[in-house]
Amino acid sequence: MTTRKDRPLALSMGDPAGIGLDISLAVWLNRKEWQTPPFILIGDPQVLAERARLLGHNVAIRETGCAEAVAAFEDALPVLPVVCAAPVTPGQPDSANAAAITGAIETAVRATMEGAASAVVTNPIAKSVLYDAGFRFPGHTEFLADIGERATGEALLPIMMLAGPKLMAVPVTIHIPLKDVPAQLTSDLIYRTCLITAHDLKNRFGLASPRLAVAGLNPHAGENGALGLEDDAIIRPVIERLKAEGLDITGPLPADTMFHDRARATYDVAICMYHDQALIPAKALGFDDSVNVTLGLPFIRTSPDHGTAFSLAAKGVARADSLLAALRMAQQLADNASQAAR
């Protein structure tokens, strides 16, 4: 029987013209010093070999499947091939490679859902590049949910969480214009977001009784209606309902006083109303070591919290801290989920 320790993490290559390959090479090259969890890279082995050459790295690359990846990891970087359609030039993304980029993600998810890999870790993609090839999702998060829905036949609500050593933050609305947030922000969406977050914090993060702090939408959480009605009309009733159901939850709180040291000590996760309300403090407090985690999926997924950084590709200056943190967190979440299932 295959155990979690026999299964690698499935790491998608991201956009091959960006820094995903650079940082993947870095975490493998430093695997002993950094104690990198074993992974298999889903991507084009020839493109990876060329990137290693450009960076001056001597890397053994082994094309293999998940079953052999952990054993191979000590001596070679395991790669499950997904071939790019067009030549790759660092720093110059090409929509002709969109199918390989999305195919690597789907392959990583399939391997994880079938039990061959323990979790999905995704390198950064550039959505604008994919849009040119017909990609119809606002971002990685929504695409992953669609893959999960097609595999399970169940409707999913994907929850984005930025998790760092100083802050975990969840935006209720994600990749939509700011002007559309009030219309999209419903009591049902807030309720489901809080429930899914609490569930995954228990079952994947190992928090027995997670504490949720909910931000208001408006300045000063609406100032009793003087600065907006949404906080009292939409957010507060949800918090009272969840309290009655036994959840440890507070709010709506003024966002401008939620993120200092003393405030953060009072909760485990901040539930925010829109993308930047969550991601600005999360990245300010842990840009290099925060991890993007998707909750609410039938598989574990983490990712670095930065983008493709095309201008840094193949220059040897890209930092691998966030990818290393994503790999370590994916392994820890897989361990926790395995323990919770016993």
C-alpha positions in Angstrom: 0.0 0.0 0.0 1.3 3.4 -0.9 1.8 5.8 2.0 2.1 9.6 2.0 5.9 9.3 2.4 6.0 7.3 -0.8 4.2 10.0 -2.7 5.8 13.2 -4.0 4.2 16.6 -4.1 3.1 17.4 -7.7 4.6 20.7 -8.8 3.3 22.3 -12.0 5.8 24.3 -14.0 3.8 27.5 -14.3 4.6 29.8 -17.2 7.9 28.4 -18.6 9.0 31.9 -19.6 8.8 33.1 -16.0 10.8 32.2 -12.8 8.9 29.0 -12.0 11.6 26.9 -13.5 14.4 28.9 -11.9 13.0 28.5 -8.4 12.1 24.9 -9.0 15.7 24.2 -9.8 16.8 26.2 -6.8 14.8 24.2 -4.3 16.0 20.9 -5.8 19.6 22.0 -5.9 19.5 23.0 -2.2 17.3 20.0 -1.2 19.6 18.8 1.5 20.4 22.1 3.1 16.8 23.4 2.9 15.2 20.0 3.6 13.1 20.3 0.5 10.1 17.9 0.5 10.3 15.5 -2.4 8.4 16.6 -5.5 7.9 15.8 -9.1 7.9 18.6 -11.6 5.1 18.5 -14.2 6.6 20.2 -17.2 8.8 20.1 -20.3 12.2 18.4 -19.4 14.0 19.9 -22.4 12.9 23.4 -21.4 14.0 22.7 -17.8 17.4 21.4 -19.0 17.9 24.6 -21.1 17.0 26.8 -18.1 19.5 24.9 -16.0 22.2 25.5 -18.6 21.4 29.2 -18.8 21.7 29.5 -15.1 24.9 27.5 -15.0 23.5 24.6 -13.0 24.6 21.0 -13.4 21.3 19.2 -12.8 20.4 15.6 -13.4 16.9 15.4 -14.8 15.0 12.1 -14.8 11.8 11.6 -16.7 9.6 9.4 -14.5 6.2 8.9 -12.9 5.0 9.6 -9.4 5.7 6.1 -8.2 9.5 6.4 -8.7 9.8 10.2 -7.9 10.6 10.0 -4.2 13.3 7.4 -4.7 14.8 9.4 -7.5 14.7 12.8 -5.8 18.0 12.5 -4.0 20.0 12.0 -7.1 17.9 13.6 -9.9 15.1 16.1 -10.4 12.1 14.0 -11.3 10.0 15.3 -14.2 6.7 14.1 -15.5 6.7 15.4 -19.1 4.2 17.9 -20.4 5.8 19.3 -23.6 5.6 22.9 -24.7 4.3 23.5 -28.2 6.6 26.5 -29.0 10.2 27.3 -28.1 10.6 29.0 -24.7 12.6 32.2 -24.4 13.0 33.4 -20.8 11.1 36.6 -20.1 9.0 36.3 -23.3 5.7 34.5 -22.6 4.0 32.8 -25.6 0.3 31.9 -25.6 1.2 29.0 -27.9 2.3 27.3 -24.7 -1.0 27.9 -22.9 -2.1 24.3 -23.4 1.1 23.0 -21.8 0.8 25.4 -18.8 -2.8 24.4 -18.1 -2.1 20.8 -18.9 0.6 20.7 -16.3 -1.9 22.0 -13.7 -4.5 19.4 -14.7 -1.9 16.6 -14.6 -0.8 17.6 -11.1 -4.4 17.6 -9.9 -5.2 14.3 -11.5 -2.1 12.7 -9.9 -3.1 14.0 -6.5 -6.8 13.1 -6.7 -5.8 9.6 -7.9 -3.5 9.2 -4.9 -0.2 9.1 -6.8 0.8 12.5 -5.3 0.1 13.9 -1.9 -0.7 17.5 -2.8 -0.6 20.0 -5.6 1.9 22.9 -5.7 1.6 25.4 -8.5 4.2 27.6 -9.9 3.0 31.1 -11.1 1.1 31.6 -14.3 0.3 34.8 -16.2 -3.4 34.9 -16.8 -3.1 37.5 -19.6 -1.0 35.0 -21.6 -3.6 32.3 -21.1 -6.5 34.7 -22.0 -5.0 35.1 -25.4 -5.4 31.3 -25.9 -9.0 31.2 -24.7 -8.6 30.7 -21.0 -11.9 31.6 -19.4 -11.2 31.7 -15.7 -10.4 34.8 -13.6 -7.4 33.0 -12.1 -5.7 29.9 -10.9 -8.1 29.5 -8.0 -11.2 29.3 -10.2 -9.5 27.0 -12.7 -8.6 24.6 -9.9 -12.2 24.6 -8.7 -13.4 23.7 -12.2 -11.0 20.8 -12.4 -12.3 19.6 -9.0 -15.9 20.0 -10.0 -15.4 18.0 -13.3 -13.7 15.2 -11.3 -16.2 15.0 -8.5 -19.5 16.2 -10.1 -19.9 18.5 -7.1 -20.2 22.3 -7.0 -17.2 23.8 -5.1 -16.5 27.1 -3.5 -12.8 27.7 -3.8 -11.4 29.9 -1.0 -8.1 31.8 -1.5 -6.0 32.1 1.7 -2.6 33.8 2.0 -0.8 32.1 4.8 2.4 33.4 6.3 4.2 33.2 9.7 2.5 36.4 10.9 -0.9 36.4 9.2 -3.4 34.1 7.5 -6.0 36.1 5.5 -8.9 35.1 3.3 -10.7 37.4 0.8 -14.4 36.6 0.4 -14.5 38.1 -3.1 -11.4 37.5 -5.2 -10.6 38.5 -8.8 -13.3 41.0 -9.5 -13.2 44.8 -9.9 -13.5 46.8 -6.7 -16.7 48.5 -8.0 -18.4 45.1 -8.2 -17.6 44.0 -4.7 -20.7 45.3 -2.9 -23.1 43.6 -5.3 -21.2 40.3 -5.1 -20.9 40.3 -1.3 -23.8 38.3 0.0 -24.5 36.9 3.4 -24.6 33.4 1.9 -21.1 33.9 0.4 -19.7 35.2 3.7 -21.3 32.3 5.6 -20.0 29.6 3.3 -16.5 31.2 3.2 -16.3 31.2 7.0 -17.5 27.6 7.3 -15.1 26.3 4.7 -12.2 28.2 6.2 -13.0 26.9 9.7 -13.4 23.3 8.4 -10.0 23.3 6.6 -8.2 25.0 9.5 -9.4 22.1 11.6 -8.8 19.3 9.2 -5.7 20.5 7.3 -4.0 23.0 9.6 -4.7 21.1 12.8 -6.4 23.9 14.7 -9.0 22.3 17.1 -11.0 25.5 17.5 -10.0 28.2 14.9 -10.6 31.8 15.7 -12.0 33.9 12.9 -11.9 37.7 12.8 -14.1 39.3 10.1 -13.3 42.7 8.6 -16.0 45.2 7.7 -16.4 46.3 4.1 -16.5 50.1 4.8 -14.2 52.4 6.7 -14.7 51.9 10.5 -16.9 48.9 9.6 -19.6 51.3 8.5 -19.6 53.6 11.5 -23.1 52.5 12.5 -24.4 53.1 9.0 -22.9 56.6 8.6 -20.2 55.2 6.2 -22.3 52.4 4.5 -25.0 49.9 5.4 -23.4 46.7 4.2 -21.6 46.0 7.5 -24.8 45.9 9.6 -27.1 44.6 6.9 -25.0 41.9 5.3 -22.0 41.0 7.5 -23.1 41.3 11.1 -26.1 38.8 10.8 -23.8 36.2 9.4 -21.4 36.6 12.4 -24.2 36.3 14.9 -25.5 33.2 13.1 -22.1 31.5 13.1 -21.6 32.4 16.8 -24.9 30.7 17.5 -23.7 27.6 15.6 -20.6 27.5 17.9 -17.9 29.1 15.8 -15.3 31.3 17.5 -15.8 34.4 15.4 -15.7 38.2 15.9 -16.6 41.2 13.7 -17.3 43.1 11.6 -14.1 44.9 12.6 -12.5 48.1 11.2 -9.9 46.8 8.8 -7.5 49.6 9.7 -7.0 48.2 13.2 -7.0 44.5 12.5 -3.5 43.8 11.4 -1.1 45.2 14.1 0.7 42.8 16.4 -1.7 42.9 19.3 -4.8 42.5 17.1 -3.3 39.5 15.2 -2.7 37.7 18.5 -6.4 37.5 19.1 -7.3 35.4 16.0 -6.0 32.7 13.7 -7.4 34.0 10.3 -8.7 37.3 9.0 -11.8 37.0 6.8 -11.6 40.1 4.5 -14.3 41.4 2.1 -12.2 41.8 -1.0 -8.9 40.9 -2.6 -6.6 43.8 -1.6 -8.0 44.1 1.9 -6.6 40.6 2.5 -3.5 40.5 0.3 -2.0 43.9 1.1 -1.4 43.1 4.8 -0.6 39.5 4.1 2.1 40.4 1.6 3.4 43.4 3.6 3.9 41.1 6.6 5.4 38.1 4.7 6.1 38.8 1.1 9.0 36.2 0.7 7.6 33.5 2.9 3.8 33.6 2.6 2.0 30.8 0.7 -1.2 30.9 -1.4 -3.4 28.1 -0.2 -6.7 27.1 -1.8 -9.3 25.9 0.7 -12.6 24.1 -0.2 -11.1 21.8 -2.8 -11.0 18.0 -2.7 -7.2 18.1 -2.8 -4.5 20.2 -1.2 -3.1 23.1 -3.2 -0.5 25.6 -2.3 1.5 28.1 -4.4 4.1 30.8 -4.0 2.4 34.2 -3.3 4.3 36.0 -6.1 3.9 36.2 -9.9 5.9 35.0 -12.9 8.5 37.9 -12.7 9.3 37.5 -16.4 12.0 40.2 -16.1 14.0 38.0 -13.6 13.8 34.7 -15.6 17.1 33.0 -16.2 19.1 35.8 -14.5 19.9 33.9 -11.3 18.4 36.4 -9.0 14.9 35.0 -8.3 14.3 34.1 -4.7 12.9 30.6 -4.0 11.7 31.3 -0.4 8.0 31.4 -1.2 8.1 28.2 -3.3 10.0 26.4 -0.5 7.4 27.6 2.0 4.7 26.4 -0.3 6.3 22.9 -0.7 6.8 22.6 3.1 3.2 23.8 3.8 1.8 21.3 1.3 3.6 18.5 2.9 2.4 19.6 6.4 -1.2 19.9 5.3 -1.0 16.5 3.7 0.3 15.0 6.9 -2.4 16.8 8.9 -5.2 15.6 6.6 -3.9 12.1 6.8 -3.9 12.2 10.6 -7.4 13.7 10.6 -8.7 11.0 8.4 -7.6 8.2 10.8 
